[in-house]
Amino acid sequence: MIVHLPGLLDRYTQGEREQEVAGPSLDAAFRELDERFPGIRFRLIDEQERVRPHIRIYVGPEPIEDLAQLVPDGQAVHVIGALSGG
């Protein structure tokens, strides 16, 4: 699967915003990303193994919060970070 990462994680990925990972689930994908870019998973997933409130994850067009979610072949994963302002 291809994981598309937001610019707010550039400092972890050295600006690489697309990563190909082999994990069958979101959890496996984020663990693989964390092996490549230590600390990135903690920016996405909290201590209770939940997606952080300011992060949205989409598999294809569907929003997903369950890390056990399997990702079908050919589907892209998009990680979106919320922006704040006023």
C-alpha positions as CSV (number, residue, x, y, z in Angstrom):
1,M,0.0,0.0,0.0
2,I,1.0,3.6,-0.4
3,V,0.7,5.9,2.6
4,H,0.4,9.6,1.8
5,L,1.7,11.7,4.7
6,P,0.9,15.3,5.5
7,G,3.6,18.1,5.4
8,L,3.3,18.4,9.2
9,L,5.3,15.2,9.5
10,D,8.1,16.3,7.1
11,R,10.6,16.7,9.9
12,Y,10.2,12.9,10.6
13,T,10.3,11.8,6.9
14,Q,12.9,14.3,5.6
15,G,10.1,15.6,3.4
16,E,9.1,12.3,1.8
17,R,5.3,12.4,1.7
18,E,4.6,9.0,0.1
19,Q,5.8,5.7,1.5
20,E,5.2,2.2,0.2
21,V,4.6,-0.3,3.1
22,A,3.9,-4.0,3.1
23,G,1.7,-4.2,6.2
24,P,-1.8,-5.7,5.6
25,S,-3.4,-3.4,8.3
26,L,-3.1,0.2,9.3
27,D,-1.4,-0.9,12.5
28,A,1.2,-2.9,10.6
29,A,1.7,0.0,8.2
30,F,2.3,2.6,10.9
31,R,4.7,0.2,12.8
32,E,6.7,-0.2,9.6
33,L,6.8,3.6,9.1
34,D,8.0,3.9,12.7
35,E,10.9,1.6,11.9
36,R,11.9,3.8,9.1
37,F,11.1,7.1,10.8
38,P,11.4,6.7,14.6
39,G,8.7,8.6,16.5
40,I,6.3,9.1,13.6
41,R,3.8,6.6,14.9
42,F,3.5,8.4,18.2
43,R,2.5,11.6,16.3
44,L,-0.4,9.7,14.8
45,I,-1.4,7.2,17.5
46,D,-1.8,7.9,21.2
47,E,-0.9,5.8,24.3
48,Q,-4.4,4.1,24.2
49,E,-3.8,2.9,20.6
50,R,-6.3,5.4,19.2
51,V,-5.8,7.8,16.3
52,R,-5.0,11.2,17.8
53,P,-7.9,13.7,17.7
54,H,-6.1,16.1,15.2
55,I,-5.4,13.3,12.7
56,R,-7.7,11.7,10.2
57,I,-6.9,8.6,8.2
58,Y,-8.6,7.6,5.0
59,V,-8.5,4.3,3.2
60,G,-9.7,5.2,-0.3
61,P,-12.6,7.6,0.4
62,E,-13.6,6.1,3.8
63,P,-12.5,7.6,7.1
64,I,-11.0,4.9,9.3
65,E,-10.2,4.9,13.1
66,D,-9.7,1.2,13.7
67,L,-6.0,0.3,13.4
68,A,-6.9,-3.3,12.8
69,Q,-8.5,-2.3,9.5
70,L,-7.1,-4.3,6.7
71,V,-6.2,-2.3,3.6
72,P,-7.3,-3.9,0.3
73,D,-4.7,-4.2,-2.4
74,G,-4.5,-1.2,-4.5
75,Q,-6.0,1.2,-1.9
76,A,-4.1,4.3,-0.8
77,V,-4.0,5.5,2.7
78,H,-4.1,9.2,3.3
79,V,-3.1,10.7,6.6
80,I,-4.5,14.2,7.1
81,G,-3.5,16.6,9.9
82,A,-5.9,19.2,11.1
83,L,-5.0,22.9,11.0
84,S,-6.1,25.4,13.5
85,G,-6.4,29.1,13.3
86,G,-8.9,31.8,13.7
